[in-house]
Amino acid sequence: MWVGMWDLVDQHLLPLLFEGCSVEPSLECALVKLALIAVGALGLYCTRSLYGEDGRPEYAHVNFSRIA
């Protein structure tokens, strides 16, 4: 599903929306993709999808006393 979505955006939508993305490599298309990466990262940060409510990644601390 993700590969199909990436193909749809990268090969079809971006060239329709931005003229610079119709022929790659181009600086305009690179800037558009970097902006989309920044928007995605900001979305992950704002929705707390990466760090949860306490600000720590859940995978950063393993409590081995609970495992044993």
PyMOL commands that set and color helices and strands:
alter all, ss='L'
color gray80, all
select helices_A, chain A and resi 2-17+19-21+27-46+64-67
alter helices_A, ss='H'
color red, helices_A
deselect
rebuild
show_as cartoon
